[in-house]
């Protein structure tokens, strides 16, 4: 089956890839935080915002 750009299949595939990238970024961020790296360093390394990393760090303390 040939996938047409802009088709529903292509859209779902792209959404799945984006979700996978986001999950990977979060996993890497958690590991960097566990290694006692600063929020600003983790944000730069993962391209997440400092706000996202701060929330992640706060959630890990619970």
N, C-alpha and C positions, 0 to 999 in steps of 0.2 A: 504494500500500500504506500503510495506516495503522499507525503504530507505537504499540504499547501501552506505557505506562510499566511498567518492570520487565521488559520482554521482553529476550531475548538481544540483539536488534539494538540496542535502546536502551543496554543495558549495554556492548556493544562500542563504540558510538559515544561514549559518555561516557568510556570508557577511552582511546580514541584522542584525544579532546580533552584529557584530562589529560596524556597523554604529550606532546602538542604544546605545551601550556603549560609543562611542565617543560623541554622542549628550548629553548623561547624564553627562559625564565628563565636557563638555563645560558649561552646565547649572550650575553645581555645582561650577565650577571655576568663572563664572559670579557672582553668589550669594556670594561667598567668597570675591571677589574683591569689590562688593558693600558694604560689611561689613567692608571695609577698612583693609583687610588682605594684607600682603606684597606679591609681585610676587613670591618670593622664597617659602613662606609658601604655597601658592596656588599650586605651581608646585609640591611640596612634597606631598600635600594632595590629589591631583588628578592624580599624575603620568604623567602629561603633562610636556613638557619641559618648561624651563623658557622663552625661545624664544616664544613659543606658547602662554603662559600666558601674556607675555609683549604685543604681538600683539593684544590679546583679550582686554587687559586693554586699549590700545591706541584706539581701535575701539569703546570702550564704552564712551570715552571722546568726540567723535564727535557728 
